[in-house]
Amino acid sequence: MGLFEGLQNLFHGISKGRSDDSDTLPVVSSVGLDESDGTLRFTVADGQMQVDMIWNLLTEQIGECRNQQLPKPLPNPDDLFRPTLIGAWAEDRLVGGAFVMPDSQDAQALVSLGADKAAQAFERSRCMIQGIAVIPKHRREGLGLKIKRYCDLWAAQHDACLVLSIPTNDAARHMNEKVGYDVLPPQVSLCIEVTDDDNAITCCFPIDGVVPDACRAFHIVAQPKWMPRAVVS
């Protein structure tokens, strides 16, 4: 079986599994996390001190974020669906963090095509994980998996359907797979068809040239009105 045929079967299986469900998938409950997880506590950074702590952890452990044009997020005291830092705390100590945001950059590709309505729906329904970090002392304890699951939960609670990430090494790819993400090979683009005034428009993730030769990973966290497709680039 060739690569393209295998990917077609993968997405057919995903689509069939979704079609057997009700309109609202019980994915959030399967995440198994709320605002605390045993000795861990997850919080959205609602003050500048927390923002600085989480941002410093991310830059120290994984270097600059994947897209260096992204500014440091502002505090998010109202927990809105916007660029946000999430902290994982053991008692009062920060042990891990994540940077999540709506997929605004890819939505701009639709704006450039004049599909404003589709772009708005696209941005509201897709969440991008820009980075996850754990302090060295607590690595290999499953904290990255728990942070990843919490990011999925956060996205679903904000009505996003699809969570995206770009694994940059073998460990990141393994973590994505272990938490239930589908990881596509570098030569495959993830394309989503959306509509604007009944006109079908296909937008591929990521935008060509932004992240060359990178894997793409995605996870459906709620029932979307569209289904992803794999396209060999």
N, CA and C atoms as a LAMMPS dump frame, in Angstrom:
ITEM: TIMESTEP
0
ITEM: NUMBER OF ATOMS
699
ITEM: BOX BOUNDS ff ff ff
-5.0000000000000000e+02 5.0000000000000000e+02
-5.0000000000000000e+02 5.0000000000000000e+02
-5.0000000000000000e+02 5.0000000000000000e+02
ITEM: ATOMS id mol type element x y z
1 1 1 N 0.852 -1.197 0
2 1 2 C 0 0 0
3 1 3 C 0.885 1.243 0
4 2 1 N 0.608 2.189 -0.911
5 2 2 C 1.394 3.396 -1.005
6 2 3 C 1.058 4.385 0.085
7 3 1 N 1.887 5.423 0.177
8 3 2 C 1.689 6.456 1.2
9 3 3 C 0.339 7.124 1.057
10 4 1 N -0.028 7.528 -0.169
11 4 2 C -1.276 8.259 -0.351
12 4 3 C -2.477 7.382 -0.02
13 5 1 N -2.432 6.104 -0.446
14 5 2 C -3.542 5.21 -0.134
15 5 3 C -3.676 5.003 1.367
16 6 1 N -2.52 4.872 2.037
17 6 2 C -2.567 4.707 3.487
18 6 3 C -3.176 5.903 4.184
19 7 1 N -2.834 7.087 3.702
20 7 2 C -3.392 8.3 4.306
21 7 3 C -4.875 8.424 4.01
22 8 1 N -5.291 8.011 2.817
23 8 2 C -6.716 8.029 2.518
24 8 3 C -7.48 7.129 3.487
25 9 1 N -6.928 5.945 3.766
26 9 2 C -7.566 5.043 4.71
27 9 3 C -7.606 5.633 6.112
28 10 1 N -6.513 6.337 6.492
29 10 2 C -6.464 6.973 7.801
30 10 3 C -7.61 7.958 7.965
31 11 1 N -7.785 8.849 6.993
32 11 2 C -8.819 9.867 7.119
33 11 3 C -10.21 9.289 6.934
34 12 1 N -10.323 8.23 6.131
35 12 2 C -11.617 7.569 6.014
36 12 3 C -12.025 6.981 7.354
37 13 1 N -11.06 6.385 8.06
38 13 2 C -11.363 5.838 9.386
39 13 3 C -11.759 6.907 10.372
40 14 1 N -11.066 8.051 10.322
41 14 2 C -11.425 9.16 11.208
42 14 3 C -12.834 9.633 10.915
43 15 1 N -13.126 9.826 9.619
44 15 2 C -14.436 10.33 9.235
45 15 3 C -15.536 9.369 9.64
46 16 1 N -15.331 8.055 9.427
47 16 2 C -16.336 7.067 9.79
48 16 3 C -16.568 7.053 11.286
49 17 1 N -15.473 7.154 12.062
50 17 2 C -15.622 7.176 13.513
51 17 3 C -16.421 8.362 13.982
52 18 1 N -16.207 9.527 13.327
53 18 2 C -16.948 10.714 13.722
54 18 3 C -18.415 10.599 13.331
55 19 1 N -18.695 9.984 12.151
56 19 2 C -20.068 9.923 11.683
57 19 3 C -20.919 9.01 12.544
58 20 1 N -20.311 8.088 13.263
59 20 2 C -21.063 7.206 14.145
60 20 3 C -21.405 7.864 15.463
61 21 1 N -20.835 9.03 15.736
62 21 2 C -21.065 9.712 16.992
63 21 3 C -22.242 10.656 16.879
64 22 1 N -22.629 11.218 18.035
65 22 2 C -23.641 12.255 18.042
66 22 3 C -23.023 13.547 17.556
67 23 1 N -23.834 14.623 17.489
68 23 2 C -23.336 15.899 16.986
69 23 3 C -22.209 16.447 17.834
70 24 1 N -22.229 16.165 19.114
71 24 2 C -21.165 16.633 20.001
72 24 3 C -20.362 15.45 20.489
73 25 1 N -19.1 15.401 20.148
74 25 2 C -18.264 14.277 20.544
75 25 3 C -17.881 14.374 22.009
76 26 1 N -17.817 13.249 22.721
77 26 2 C -17.429 13.273 24.131
78 26 3 C -15.922 13.281 24.301
79 27 1 N -15.228 14.055 23.467
80 27 2 C -13.765 14.034 23.517
81 27 3 C -13.253 14.734 24.76
82 28 1 N -13.917 15.809 25.156
83 28 2 C -13.436 16.582 26.295
84 28 3 C -13.407 15.732 27.551
85 29 1 N -14.457 14.928 27.752
86 29 2 C -14.479 14.104 28.954
87 29 3 C -13.387 13.062 28.936
88 30 1 N -12.978 12.621 27.733
89 30 2 C -11.92 11.617 27.66
90 30 3 C -10.554 12.202 27.954
91 31 1 N -10.443 13.524 27.935
92 31 2 C -9.162 14.141 28.252
93 31 3 C -8.763 13.813 29.679
94 32 1 N -9.754 13.778 30.586
95 32 2 C -9.483 13.357 31.949
96 32 3 C -8.833 14.395 32.817
97 33 1 N -8.867 15.667 32.432
98 33 2 C -8.25 16.719 33.225
99 33 3 C -9.244 17.835 33.468
100 34 1 N -9.171 18.405 34.643
101 34 2 C -9.855 19.665 34.866
102 34 3 C -8.773 20.653 35.272
103 35 1 N -9.057 21.561 36.189
104 35 2 C -8.041 22.545 36.543
105 35 3 C -6.959 21.99 37.457
106 36 1 N -7.122 20.782 37.938
107 36 2 C -6.079 20.166 38.748
108 36 3 C -5.974 18.703 38.364
109 37 1 N -4.805 18.144 38.546
110 37 2 C -4.578 16.745 38.206
111 37 3 C -3.622 16.17 39.245
112 38 1 N -4.195 15.69 40.343
113 38 2 C -3.36 15.193 41.429
114 38 3 C -2.576 16.326 42.045
115 39 1 N -1.261 16.22 41.977
116 39 2 C -0.41 17.261 42.554
117 39 3 C -0.191 18.426 41.587
118 40 1 N -0.703 18.308 40.359
119 40 2 C -0.53 19.364 39.372
120 40 3 C -1.739 20.29 39.349
121 41 1 N -1.473 21.56 39.079
122 41 2 C -2.533 22.549 38.904
123 41 3 C -2.25 23.304 37.618
124 42 1 N -3.278 23.426 36.772
125 42 2 C -3.13 24.12 35.495
126 42 3 C -3.857 25.451 35.556
127 43 1 N -3.198 26.505 35.107
128 43 2 C -3.815 27.819 35.121
129 43 3 C -3.473 28.574 33.847
130 44 1 N -4.417 29.385 33.399
131 44 2 C -4.158 30.352 32.347
132 44 3 C -3.464 31.545 32.987
133 45 1 N -2.389 32.016 32.376
134 45 2 C -1.63 33.136 32.943
135 45 3 C -2.496 34.39 32.929
136 46 1 N -2.921 34.834 34.116
137 46 2 C -3.829 35.975 34.193
138 46 3 C -3.149 37.233 34.725
139 47 1 N -1.839 37.16 34.968
140 47 2 C -1.086 38.314 35.441
141 47 3 C 0.28 38.357 34.791
142 48 1 N 0.919 39.511 34.822
143 48 2 C 2.192 39.665 34.139
144 48 3 C 3.284 38.797 34.73
145 49 1 N 3.252 38.568 36.041
146 49 2 C 4.277 37.731 36.657
147 49 3 C 4.211 36.301 36.12
148 50 1 N 2.991 35.747 36.02
149 50 2 C 2.855 34.402 35.476
150 50 3 C 3.257 34.364 34
151 51 1 N 2.87 35.39 33.247
152 51 2 C 3.257 35.455 31.834
153 51 3 C 4.773 35.401 31.695
154 52 1 N 5.472 36.211 32.485
155 52 2 C 6.936 36.26 32.4
156 52 3 C 7.561 34.926 32.788
157 53 1 N 7.038 34.29 33.823
158 53 2 C 7.598 33.017 34.271
159 53 3 C 7.44 31.932 33.204
160 54 1 N 6.232 31.832 32.629
161 54 2 C 5.978 30.782 31.639
162 54 3 C 6.742 31.069 30.351
163 55 1 N 6.759 32.319 29.937
164 55 2 C 7.468 32.69 28.711
165 55 3 C 8.966 32.417 28.849
166 56 1 N 9.528 32.757 29.999
167 56 2 C 10.948 32.496 30.225
168 56 3 C 11.248 31.002 30.196
169 57 1 N 10.348 30.199 30.773
170 57 2 C 10.534 28.746 30.74
171 57 3 C 10.527 28.238 29.301
172 58 1 N 9.585 28.703 28.491
173 58 2 C 9.509 28.261 27.106
174 58 3 C 10.759 28.641 26.322
175 59 1 N 11.199 29.874 26.472
176 59 2 C 12.372 30.315 25.708
177 59 3 C 13.656 29.642 26.192
178 60 1 N 13.729 29.343 27.49
179 60 2 C 14.922 28.671 28.02
180 60 3 C 14.992 27.214 27.573
181 61 1 N 13.843 26.536 27.529
182 61 2 C 13.845 25.099 27.282
183 61 3 C 13.716 24.728 25.809
184 62 1 N 13.047 25.542 25.036
185 62 2 C 12.879 25.189 23.62
186 62 3 C 13.37 26.293 22.695
187 63 1 N 14.028 27.303 23.242
188 63 2 C 14.518 28.394 22.419
189 63 3 C 13.381 29.294 21.996
190 64 1 N 13.617 30.064 20.969
191 64 2 C 12.561 30.928 20.469
192 64 3 C 11.406 30.08 19.955
193 65 1 N 10.194 30.583 20.056
194 65 2 C 9.041 29.855 19.558
195 65 3 C 9.183 29.633 18.053
196 66 1 N 8.446 28.685 17.537
197 66 2 C 8.568 28.291 16.144
198 66 3 C 8.507 29.483 15.203
199 67 1 N 7.601 30.391 15.467
200 67 2 C 7.497 31.587 14.647
201 67 3 C 7.976 32.768 15.473
202 68 1 N 9.149 33.27 15.161
203 68 2 C 9.747 34.317 15.971
204 68 3 C 9.026 35.651 15.831
205 69 1 N 8.099 35.761 14.9
206 69 2 C 7.334 36.985 14.755
207 69 3 C 6.225 37.098 15.795
208 70 1 N 5.939 36.015 16.486
209 70 2 C 4.867 36.048 17.485
210 70 3 C 5.352 36.774 18.734
211 71 1 N 4.618 37.764 19.194
212 71 2 C 5.016 38.47 20.413
213 71 3 C 4.635 37.677 21.654
214 72 1 N 5.203 38.069 22.772
215 72 2 C 4.823 37.454 24.04
216 72 3 C 3.336 37.746 24.308
217 73 1 N 2.539 36.725 24.621
218 73 2 C 1.117 36.974 24.883
219 73 3 C 0.912 37.865 26.1
220 74 1 N -0.182 38.585 26.091
221 74 2 C -0.574 39.394 27.242
222 74 3 C -1.268 38.51 28.27
223 75 1 N -1.362 38.963 29.522
224 75 2 C -2.172 38.227 30.499
225 75 3 C -3.597 38.06 29.98
226 76 1 N -4.223 36.951 30.352
227 76 2 C -5.57 36.644 29.879
228 76 3 C -6.489 36.382 31.072
229 77 1 N -6.794 37.42 31.86
230 77 2 C -7.576 37.218 33.09
231 77 3 C -8.994 36.725 32.84
232 78 1 N -9.553 37.003 31.656
233 78 2 C -10.92 36.576 31.343
234 78 3 C -10.951 35.248 30.6
235 79 1 N -9.781 34.63 30.403
236 79 2 C -9.662 33.337 29.724
237 79 3 C -10.403 33.343 28.389
238 80 1 N -10.06 34.305 27.546
239 80 2 C -10.645 34.391 26.218
240 80 3 C -9.847 33.543 25.234
241 81 1 N -10.451 33.247 24.088
242 81 2 C -9.768 32.466 23.055
243 81 3 C -8.876 33.399 22.257
244 82 1 N -7.657 33.567 22.731
245 82 2 C -6.668 34.446 22.123
246 82 3 C -5.289 33.911 22.521
247 83 1 N -4.193 34.462 21.983
248 83 2 C -2.872 33.96 22.382
249 83 3 C -2.724 33.93 23.906
250 84 1 N -2.39 32.75 24.435
251 84 2 C -2.464 32.515 25.881
252 84 3 C -1.327 31.612 26.332
253 85 1 N -0.798 31.891 27.506
254 85 2 C 0.172 31.013 28.146
255 85 3 C -0.52 30.224 29.251
256 86 1 N -0.216 28.924 29.304
257 86 2 C -0.784 28.026 30.318
258 86 3 C 0.353 27.492 31.17
259 87 1 N 0.18 27.546 32.483
260 87 2 C 1.201 27.059 33.399
261 87 3 C 0.779 25.79 34.108
262 88 1 N 1.725 24.89 34.314
263 88 2 C 1.524 23.688 35.125
264 88 3 C 2.317 23.876 36.41
265 89 1 N 1.629 23.794 37.539
266 89 2 C 2.23 24.112 38.823
267 89 3 C 2.183 22.912 39.754
268 90 1 N 3.295 22.646 40.434
269 90 2 C 3.355 21.656 41.509
270 90 3 C 3.476 22.454 42.794
271 91 1 N 2.383 22.492 43.537
272 91 2 C 2.258 23.408 44.664
273 91 3 C 2.423 24.835 44.116
274 92 1 N 3.418 25.572 44.513
275 92 2 C 3.599 26.935 44.011
276 92 3 C 4.759 27.042 43.034
277 93 1 N 5.246 25.916 42.536
278 93 2 C 6.392 25.92 41.637
279 93 3 C 5.935 25.653 40.203
280 94 1 N 6.415 26.479 39.282
281 94 2 C 6.129 26.267 37.877
282 94 3 C 6.996 25.117 37.366
283 95 1 N 6.359 24.058 36.856
284 95 2 C 7.111 22.899 36.364
285 95 3 C 6.944 22.703 34.858
286 96 1 N 6.021 23.41 34.258
287 96 2 C 5.822 23.275 32.824
288 96 3 C 4.924 24.377 32.304
289 97 1 N 4.902 24.532 30.998
290 97 2 C 4.075 25.572 30.412
291 97 3 C 3.814 25.316 28.94
292 98 1 N 2.852 26.065 28.401
293 98 2 C 2.493 25.938 26.995
294 98 3 C 2.042 27.285 26.456
295 99 1 N 2.199 27.456 25.15
296 99 2 C 1.745 28.641 24.428
297 99 3 C 0.704 28.167 23.417
298 100 1 N -0.537 28.612 23.582
299 100 2 C -1.628 28.234 22.688
300 100 3 C -2.271 29.489 22.121
301 101 1 N -2.905 29.34 20.957
302 101 2 C -3.523 30.507 20.333
303 101 3 C -4.451 30.057 19.201
304 102 1 N -5.414 30.898 18.83
305 102 2 C -6.17 30.611 17.603
306 102 3 C -5.219 30.584 16.414
307 103 1 N -5.579 29.847 15.394
308 103 2 C -4.708 29.742 14.223
309 103 3 C -4.923 30.964 13.325
310 104 1 N -4.564 32.125 13.845
311 104 2 C -4.811 33.4 13.159
312 104 3 C -4.008 33.529 11.883
313 105 1 N -2.798 33.023 11.89
314 105 2 C -1.936 33.208 10.717
315 105 3 C -2.463 32.481 9.488
316 106 1 N -2.909 31.235 9.671
317 106 2 C -3.463 30.516 8.532
318 106 3 C -4.799 31.12 8.1
319 107 1 N -5.56 31.661 9.045
320 107 2 C -6.826 32.31 8.692
321 107 3 C -6.588 33.502 7.77
322 108 1 N -5.44 34.154 7.924
323 108 2 C -5.142 35.294 7.071
324 108 3 C -5.007 34.892 5.606
325 109 1 N -4.674 33.625 5.368
326 109 2 C -4.599 33.161 3.984
327 109 3 C -5.963 33.231 3.319
328 110 1 N -7.026 32.973 4.092
329 110 2 C -8.375 33.075 3.553
330 110 3 C -8.78 34.529 3.364
331 111 1 N -8.337 35.391 4.267
332 111 2 C -8.632 36.818 4.119
333 111 3 C -8.036 37.332 2.809
334 112 1 N -6.828 36.878 2.513
335 112 2 C -6.17 37.331 1.284
336 112 3 C -6.918 36.882 0.042
337 113 1 N -7.753 35.838 0.185
338 113 2 C -8.562 35.364 -0.933
339 113 3 C -9.929 36.041 -0.972
340 114 1 N -10.165 36.938 -0.015
341 114 2 C -11.45 37.62 0.046
342 114 3 C -12.534 36.826 0.739
343 115 1 N -12.168 35.727 1.395
344 115 2 C -13.15 34.873 2.068
345 115 3 C -13.198 35.23 3.555
346 116 1 N -13.722 36.39 3.856
347 116 2 C -13.697 36.883 5.235
348 116 3 C -14.513 36.021 6.188
349 117 1 N -15.694 35.598 5.758
350 117 2 C -16.549 34.789 6.635
351 117 3 C -15.889 33.448 6.94
352 118 1 N -15.328 32.829 5.919
353 118 2 C -14.637 31.557 6.129
354 118 3 C -13.436 31.744 7.036
355 119 1 N -12.724 32.85 6.877
356 119 2 C -11.553 33.117 7.71
357 119 3 C -11.95 33.243 9.173
358 120 1 N -13.059 33.918 9.443
359 120 2 C -13.511 34.069 10.83
360 120 3 C -13.875 32.725 11.439
361 121 1 N -14.596 31.898 10.68
362 121 2 C -14.959 30.569 11.179
363 121 3 C -13.724 29.702 11.356
364 122 1 N -12.787 29.817 10.44
365 122 2 C -11.547 29.05 10.463
366 122 3 C -10.748 29.38 11.721
367 123 1 N -10.629 30.677 12.026
368 123 2 C -9.858 31.111 13.188
369 123 3 C -10.521 30.683 14.486
370 124 1 N -11.839 30.735 14.542
371 124 2 C -12.549 30.348 15.767
372 124 3 C -12.464 28.858 16.036
373 125 1 N -12.284 28.056 14.994
374 125 2 C -12.412 26.609 15.151
375 125 3 C -11.078 25.873 15.23
376 126 1 N -9.948 26.579 15.033
377 126 2 C -8.646 25.916 15.051
378 126 3 C -7.741 26.541 16.091
379 127 1 N -7.125 25.671 16.891
380 127 2 C -6.191 26.112 17.928
381 127 3 C -4.804 25.598 17.583
382 128 1 N -3.816 26.462 17.742
383 128 2 C -2.43 26.101 17.446
384 128 3 C -1.621 26.05 18.738
385 129 1 N -0.931 24.943 18.986
386 129 2 C 0.002 24.86 20.11
387 129 3 C 1.37 25.287 19.6
388 130 1 N 1.839 26.422 20.06
389 130 2 C 3.104 26.963 19.581
390 130 3 C 4.308 26.394 20.329
391 131 1 N 4.109 25.845 21.512
392 131 2 C 5.237 25.281 22.245
393 131 3 C 4.815 24.73 23.594
394 132 1 N 5.5 23.676 24.022
395 132 2 C 5.306 23.064 25.349
396 132 3 C 6.684 22.824 25.946
397 133 1 N 6.848 23.137 27.225
398 133 2 C 8.142 22.925 27.886
399 133 3 C 7.925 22.412 29.302
400 134 1 N 8.867 21.598 29.751
401 134 2 C 8.885 21.064 31.117
402 134 3 C 10.276 21.308 31.672
403 135 1 N 10.381 21.698 32.943
404 135 2 C 11.699 21.928 33.522
405 135 3 C 12.477 20.61 33.554
406 136 1 N 13.793 20.65 33.353
407 136 2 C 14.58 19.414 33.247
408 136 3 C 14.382 18.457 34.418
409 137 1 N 14.224 18.968 35.619
410 137 2 C 14.089 18.119 36.806
411 137 3 C 12.883 17.212 36.722
412 138 1 N 11.84 17.63 36.007
413 138 2 C 10.597 16.86 35.972
414 138 3 C 10.308 16.256 34.603
415 139 1 N 11.33 16.125 33.784
416 139 2 C 11.12 15.444 32.52
417 139 3 C 11.02 13.936 32.729
418 140 1 N 10.452 13.264 31.747
419 140 2 C 10.247 11.808 31.786
420 140 3 C 9.3 11.398 32.917
421 141 1 N 8.43 12.324 33.321
422 141 2 C 7.415 12.013 34.326
423 141 3 C 6.001 12.113 33.742
424 142 1 N 5.911 12.273 32.439
425 142 2 C 4.607 12.375 31.796
426 142 3 C 3.972 13.744 31.872
427 143 1 N 4.73 14.754 32.296
428 143 2 C 4.141 16.091 32.426
429 143 3 C 3.806 16.687 31.063
430 144 1 N 4.658 16.434 30.065
431 144 2 C 4.375 16.953 28.739
432 144 3 C 3.048 16.436 28.201
433 145 1 N 2.759 15.142 28.444
434 145 2 C 1.491 14.568 28.003
435 145 3 C 0.313 15.248 28.689
436 146 1 N 0.45 15.497 29.985
437 146 2 C -0.641 16.121 30.722
438 146 3 C -0.868 17.562 30.266
439 147 1 N 0.214 18.272 29.99
440 147 2 C 0.076 19.638 29.492
441 147 3 C -0.594 19.621 28.124
442 148 1 N -0.182 18.683 27.279
443 148 2 C -0.772 18.567 25.942
444 148 3 C -2.264 18.297 26.041
445 149 1 N -2.648 17.394 26.925
446 149 2 C -4.078 17.086 27.098
447 149 3 C -4.839 18.291 27.624
448 150 1 N -4.206 19.046 28.497
449 150 2 C -4.886 20.227 29.009
450 150 3 C -5.067 21.269 27.91
451 151 1 N -4.099 21.388 27.019
452 151 2 C -4.249 22.297 25.883
453 151 3 C -5.439 21.887 25.021
454 152 1 N -5.62 20.567 24.811
455 152 2 C -6.787 20.084 24.068
456 152 3 C -8.075 20.474 24.778
457 153 1 N -8.085 20.305 26.085
458 153 2 C -9.263 20.644 26.867
459 153 3 C -9.562 22.138 26.775
460 154 1 N -8.522 22.94 26.889
461 154 2 C -8.696 24.39 26.805
462 154 3 C -9.275 24.772 25.447
463 155 1 N -8.762 24.163 24.383
464 155 2 C -9.259 24.463 23.044
465 155 3 C -10.728 24.08 22.909
466 156 1 N -11.074 22.883 23.364
467 156 2 C -12.462 22.428 23.246
468 156 3 C -13.409 23.295 24.068
469 157 1 N -12.955 23.728 25.232
470 157 2 C -13.791 24.589 26.061
471 157 3 C -14.021 25.952 25.41
472 158 1 N -13.164 26.311 24.463
473 158 2 C -13.336 27.575 23.743
474 158 3 C -13.911 27.342 22.349
475 159 1 N -14.565 26.192 22.175
476 159 2 C -15.312 25.869 20.957
477 159 3 C -14.436 25.636 19.733
478 160 1 N -13.169 25.35 19.928
479 160 2 C -12.329 24.938 18.802
480 160 3 C -12.586 23.465 18.504
481 161 1 N -12.473 23.1 17.246
482 161 2 C -12.695 21.715 16.832
483 161 3 C -11.392 20.966 16.584
484 162 1 N -10.381 21.694 16.139
485 162 2 C -9.142 21.058 15.706
486 162 3 C -7.96 21.728 16.39
487 163 1 N -7.059 20.903 16.943
488 163 2 C -5.831 21.402 17.562
489 163 3 C -4.659 20.953 16.695
490 164 1 N -3.742 21.873 16.446
491 164 2 C -2.623 21.625 15.547
492 164 3 C -1.301 21.855 16.258
493 165 1 N -0.287 21.142 15.834
494 165 2 C 1.065 21.396 16.334
495 165 3 C 2.065 20.924 15.288
496 166 1 N 3.313 21.348 15.45
497 166 2 C 4.383 20.948 14.543
498 166 3 C 5.486 20.291 15.361
499 167 1 N 5.519 18.958 15.437
500 167 2 C 6.601 18.279 16.16
501 167 3 C 7.933 18.529 15.471
502 168 1 N 8.933 18.912 16.239
503 168 2 C 10.223 19.271 15.65
504 168 3 C 11.3 18.216 15.876
505 169 1 N 10.997 17.163 16.629
506 169 2 C 11.975 16.099 16.843
507 169 3 C 11.234 14.804 17.158
508 170 1 N 11.993 13.718 17.305
509 170 2 C 11.38 12.409 17.532
510 170 3 C 10.596 12.368 18.84
511 171 1 N 11.131 13.001 19.892
512 171 2 C 10.435 12.992 21.175
513 171 3 C 9.089 13.699 21.067
514 172 1 N 9.057 14.821 20.354
515 172 2 C 7.803 15.555 20.185
516 172 3 C 6.815 14.752 19.349
517 173 1 N 7.292 14.081 18.31
518 173 2 C 6.399 13.243 17.496
519 173 3 C 5.818 12.113 18.33
520 174 1 N 6.662 11.493 19.157
521 174 2 C 6.183 10.4 20.007
522 174 3 C 5.142 10.902 20.999
523 175 1 N 5.361 12.082 21.576
524 175 2 C 4.404 12.622 22.528
525 175 3 C 3.063 12.903 21.851
526 176 1 N 3.112 13.46 20.646
527 176 2 C 1.875 13.729 19.923
528 176 3 C 1.102 12.443 19.653
529 177 1 N 1.801 11.419 19.217
530 177 2 C 1.144 10.144 18.933
531 177 3 C 0.574 9.522 20.205
532 178 1 N 1.324 9.618 21.301
533 178 2 C 0.887 9 22.549
534 178 3 C -0.367 9.663 23.102
535 179 1 N -0.538 10.949 22.837
536 179 2 C -1.694 11.67 23.357
537 179 3 C -2.868 11.624 22.377
538 180 1 N -2.691 10.911 21.256
539 180 2 C -3.806 10.69 20.352
540 180 3 C -3.817 11.538 19.098
541 181 1 N -2.729 12.272 18.827
542 181 2 C -2.657 13.074 17.617
543 181 3 C -2.319 12.193 16.417
544 182 1 N -2.772 12.609 15.255
545 182 2 C -2.343 12.007 14.01
546 182 3 C -1.175 12.831 13.483
547 183 1 N -0.033 12.187 13.277
548 183 2 C 1.178 12.869 12.824
549 183 3 C 1.411 12.52 11.363
550 184 1 N 1.387 13.536 10.521
551 184 2 C 1.604 13.336 9.092
552 184 3 C 3.08 13.465 8.758
553 185 1 N 3.559 12.724 7.758
554 185 2 C 4.96 12.856 7.35
555 185 3 C 5.226 14.225 6.73
556 186 1 N 6.486 14.623 6.643
557 186 2 C 6.819 15.967 6.153
558 186 3 C 6.286 16.271 4.763
559 187 1 N 6.19 15.263 3.892
560 187 2 C 5.8 15.537 2.519
561 187 3 C 4.283 15.618 2.335
562 188 1 N 3.553 15.592 3.431
563 188 2 C 2.089 15.626 3.357
564 188 3 C 1.57 16.904 3.991
565 189 1 N 0.684 17.593 3.288
566 189 2 C 0.048 18.792 3.811
567 189 3 C -1.345 18.447 4.325
568 190 1 N -1.757 19.101 5.388
569 190 2 C -3.1 18.941 5.924
570 190 3 C -3.969 20.049 5.344
571 191 1 N -4.977 19.668 4.574
572 191 2 C -5.845 20.645 3.925
573 191 3 C -7.257 20.545 4.483
574 192 1 N -7.879 21.694 4.638
575 192 2 C -9.24 21.761 5.152
576 192 3 C -10.079 22.578 4.188
577 193 1 N -11.231 22.059 3.845
578 193 2 C -12.137 22.765 2.961
579 193 3 C -13.188 23.495 3.792
580 194 1 N -13.284 24.78 3.616
581 194 2 C -14.272 25.596 4.323
582 194 3 C -15.109 26.325 3.274
583 195 1 N -16.215 26.904 3.719
584 195 2 C -17.105 27.571 2.771
585 195 3 C -17.274 29.035 3.144
586 196 1 N -17.463 29.836 2.133
587 196 2 C -17.75 31.252 2.303
588 196 3 C -18.838 31.607 1.288
589 197 1 N -20.053 31.897 1.818
590 197 2 C -21.201 32.159 0.925
591 197 3 C -21.389 31.013 -0.056
592 198 1 N -21.317 29.781 0.499
593 198 2 C -21.544 28.549 -0.261
594 198 3 C -20.446 28.244 -1.281
595 199 1 N -19.365 28.998 -1.269
596 199 2 C -18.23 28.693 -2.133
597 199 3 C -17.2 27.889 -1.358
598 200 1 N -16.819 26.741 -1.886
599 200 2 C -15.842 25.884 -1.211
600 200 3 C -14.44 26.415 -1.45
601 201 1 N -13.68 26.553 -0.354
602 201 2 C -12.303 27.039 -0.429
603 201 3 C -11.421 26.079 0.355
604 202 1 N -10.32 25.657 -0.242
605 202 2 C -9.393 24.757 0.426
606 202 3 C -8.17 25.53 0.888
607 203 1 N -7.846 25.39 2.177
608 203 2 C -6.666 26.036 2.738
609 203 3 C -5.794 24.964 3.375
610 204 1 N -4.516 24.981 3.058
611 204 2 C -3.598 23.958 3.55
612 204 3 C -2.795 24.467 4.741
613 205 1 N -2.511 23.562 5.668
614 205 2 C -1.719 23.858 6.847
615 205 3 C -0.391 23.118 6.746
616 206 1 N 0.737 23.79 7.012
617 206 2 C 0.82 25.234 7.186
618 206 3 C 0.922 25.93 5.84
619 207 1 N 0.939 27.239 5.849
620 207 2 C 1.083 27.97 4.608
621 207 3 C 2.416 27.594 3.977
622 208 1 N 2.408 27.352 2.692
623 208 2 C 3.63 26.908 1.999
624 208 3 C 4.803 27.829 2.292
625 209 1 N 5.916 27.241 2.691
626 209 2 C 7.14 27.999 2.906
627 209 3 C 7.35 28.444 4.336
628 210 1 N 6.316 28.368 5.188
629 210 2 C 6.484 28.83 6.562
630 210 3 C 7.335 27.844 7.35
631 211 1 N 7.013 26.573 7.268
632 211 2 C 7.776 25.547 7.99
633 211 3 C 8.129 24.436 7.008
634 212 1 N 9.177 24.575 6.234
635 212 2 C 9.519 23.556 5.244
636 212 3 C 9.997 22.263 5.889
637 213 1 N 9.648 21.145 5.236
638 213 2 C 10.13 19.824 5.667
639 213 3 C 9.784 19.513 7.116
640 214 1 N 8.638 19.957 7.594
641 214 2 C 8.225 19.691 8.973
642 214 3 C 7.031 18.758 8.99
643 215 1 N 6.93 17.973 10.056
644 215 2 C 5.749 17.148 10.258
645 215 3 C 4.587 18.023 10.707
646 216 1 N 3.399 17.572 10.429
647 216 2 C 2.202 18.234 10.92
648 216 3 C 1.453 17.251 11.8
649 217 1 N 0.921 17.719 12.908
650 217 2 C 0.145 16.873 13.803
651 217 3 C -1.171 17.563 14.084
652 218 1 N -2.244 16.772 14.154
653 218 2 C -3.551 17.356 14.43
654 218 3 C -4.373 16.418 15.301
655 219 1 N -5.335 17.002 16.004
656 219 2 C -6.222 16.236 16.875
657 219 3 C -7.592 16.885 16.832
658 220 1 N -8.612 16.113 16.49
659 220 2 C -9.982 16.617 16.487
660 220 3 C -10.534 16.492 17.899
661 221 1 N -10.931 17.603 18.503
662 221 2 C -11.403 17.613 19.894
663 221 3 C -12.899 17.858 19.996
664 222 1 N -13.563 18.128 18.891
665 222 2 C -15.015 18.271 18.849
666 222 3 C -15.464 18.026 17.426
667 223 1 N -16.739 17.762 17.237
668 223 2 C -17.24 17.451 15.9
669 223 3 C -17.211 18.682 15.007
670 224 1 N -16.368 18.677 13.978
671 224 2 C -16.317 19.828 13.071
672 224 3 C -17.382 19.715 11.984
673 225 1 N -17.615 20.818 11.291
674 225 2 C -18.516 20.809 10.15
675 225 3 C -17.773 20.4 8.88
676 226 1 N -16.472 20.161 9.011
677 226 2 C -15.649 19.768 7.889
678 226 3 C -14.711 18.673 8.371
679 227 1 N -14.088 17.99 7.454
680 227 2 C -13.129 16.969 7.809
681 227 3 C -11.783 17.26 7.145
682 228 1 N -10.677 16.966 7.838
683 228 2 C -9.362 17.185 7.231
684 228 3 C -9.085 16.173 6.133
685 229 1 N -8.242 16.567 5.21
686 229 2 C -7.819 15.675 4.134
687 229 3 C -6.305 15.733 4.032
688 230 1 N -5.721 14.637 3.611
689 230 2 C -4.27 14.609 3.405
690 230 3 C -3.977 14.805 1.931
691 231 1 N -2.994 15.631 1.659
692 231 2 C -2.608 15.893 0.287
693 231 3 C -1.103 15.752 0.171
694 232 1 N -0.641 14.926 -0.727
695 232 2 C 0.797 14.777 -0.935
696 232 3 C 1.293 16 -1.673
697 233 1 N 2.242 16.704 -1.041
698 233 2 C 2.755 17.942 -1.634
699 233 3 C 3.996 17.661 -2.466
